[in-house]
Amino acid sequence: MASDKKKMVEAITAQEVDFAQWYTDICTKAELVEYSSVKGFVVLRPYGYAIWENIQKNLDTRFKATGHENVAMPMLMPESLLKKEGDLVNGFAPEVAWVTMGGSEPLEERLAVRPTSETLFCDHFSHVLHSYRDLPMLYNQWCSVVRWEKSTRPFLRTREFWWQEGHTIHETAAEAEAETEQQLNCYADFCENDLCIPVIKGRKTDKEKFAGAEATYTGRDNTLQYPFQTSWGASSRLIGAIIMTHGDDDGLILPPAIAPVQVVIVPVAAHKPGVLEKTRELASEIGKYARVKLDDSDKQPGWKFAQWEMKGVPIRLEVGPRDIEQGQCVLVRRDNREKQFVKFEDLATAIPAALDALAKDLYDRALKNREARTTSATTMEEIQQKAAASTGFIKTMWCGDLACEEAMKEKAGLSSRCMPFAQEHLSDVCPVCGKPATKMVVWGIAY
């Protein structure tokens, strides 16, 4: 069994040897994706799609609890419509895929495959929004979009990816800001509680923010006024974040909330009388409170252990003849390989407790890792030294000048990640220009 497991885990490149290859190995060998016949596009395999489905389900429940409704916009938009959104089209122009033929006939106007749907939503709002009485409109769409990226990597950057995009429209700026803050908190809650990933909430700089759009409606005083629009989204890139945050050299480690299988049962000596019957009975009971899989295939137990570790299943139960005689099974946590013997009658308590403990430990470990990889700097020389030595985050003060933000990219290879709401005062001056600075920015390498 040991040799089978060794052979299985050796298929993954170690993180310390080549992190990028380790990541790609997990994506393919844990059966999350397969490369398609079109460069830059991937097939989401059943296990990968099941993770995305759980992400979608958990987020969608949160959205609907705050009054959002799902809609479906067309995949294509005319070039003339896209051009109406100046900042938007300029930002996405290099990545837009175009349709120029309809069947065997050339189109009178080429059509853009949506890189995002702001333009479509604005056009729709202009047709259905007639009065302040129609507000607010709280829409969300689950779809895929296409951006013709030059270099790709599964989940992190593919030419087609899956996401949700929320688009809402409000009567006042205050209502729009409240909506934005609500959705930011929604994402933070989801990431921290369901994905076990700590977040830093903050604002983007003007250089990094997403280009928006506006529509018009008739106001309370019967004059044409501007409403206030928000847009927000989360994509299948979250799966990439899960892999990089929690994975190890044996494969995935999935947070219980989004794991397609939370508990896998592996029979040991399955040919012995009563073993399969007992594991089937356990699977039926556990299925009442957890997502469970009984692996009754004819592969060796050691191979199964390695396979399900690769796939990141949070808990494994091992059940053999001797265990059955003693009325117990072996419960193994994926994250720390901790084993415990649990009586069959105690599983309904032990499994949820183990899932909760695993989720907490994943979060705590991720937070500790982020803090260890985050430093602060007060001079450009210090920033350059730290950026060259580590791929973590660097906190500095900033004067707010675009030129200094661009200089940070040119001199240190760093771009702004966010201006945290929880500000710290690291110094009085901007490390780039020496002028007074009042904002702290978190910088990092953009991939």
LINSUL-V306926 format. One line per field, one symbol per residue. ss: DSSP state (a for helix, b for strand, c for the rest). phi: phi as a letter, one per 20 degrees, with the letter a starting at -180 (. if undefined). psi: psi as a letter, one per 20 degrees, with the letter a starting at -180 (. if undefined). Layout:
# LINSUL-V306926
ss: ???
phi: ???
psi: ???
This chain:
# LINSUL-V306926
ss: caaaaaaaacccccccccaaaaaaaaaaacccbbbccccccbbbcaaaaaaaaaaaaaaaaaaaacccbbcccccbbbaaaaaccaaaaaaaaaacbbbbbbccbbbbbbbbbccccaaaaaaaaaaaccbaaaccbbbbbbbbbbccccccbcccbccbbbbbbbbbbbccaaaaaaaaaaaaaaaaaaaaaccccccccbbccccccccccccbbbcccccbbbcbbbbbbbbcaaaaaaaaaacbccbccccaaaccccbbbbbcccccccaaaaaaaaaaaacccccbbbbcccccaaaaaaaaaaccccbbbbbcaaaaaccbbbbbbcccccbbbbbaaaaaaaaaaaaaaaaaaaaaaaaaaaaacbbbcccaaaaaaaaaacccbbbbbbcccaaaaaaaaaaaccbbbbbbccccccccbccccccbccbbbbbbccc
phi: .ffffffffffeffgffbfffgffgfgefemeccfefdgndceefgfffffffffffffffffffdnedecceffdbfgfffffegfffffdgfdfedddcdmddfffcfdefgeadggfffffgfededbgfeeedddbcdadcccfffccbgmfbcfcbdacceccccfcffffffffffffffffffffeeeldfcdeadefgfefefdbcccbeefemdfceecdcbbabcfggffffgffdfcfepfcefgfdfgcecdddfdlfffgnffffffffffffffcbecceedfeffgfffgffffgemfgcdddccgfffgembbedceffdmfdbecfgfeffeffgffffffffffffffffffffddccbccfffffffffebdedcebebfneggfffffffecmdcfeadgfeecdeaecffednfgccdecedaeed
psi: hghggghghiippqghgngghgghgggghjlgrqqaippiqqporggghhghghggghghggghhjjqqproqqhqqqhhghihnfhghhhigijppqpiqocjpqqhpqppppirjggggggghhhiohqhiiqqonqqppaqrppmqgqqppggnqhprqrqopoqprhqhghghhgghghghggggggghhikoqqopaqqrhhiqpparqrqrpahkkqpqpapqqqqrqrihhhhhgghgiraiibqopphhjphohpppoppliiqpighgghhgghgghiijqoqponkrjqqghggghghghijpgpppporghghhjkrrpppphgjjpqqppqgiihhghghghgggggghggggggggghhjprqqiqhggghghhhiqjbqpprrpiiphhhghhhgghikqqpgroqhnqqohaiqpigijrqpippqpqrpp.
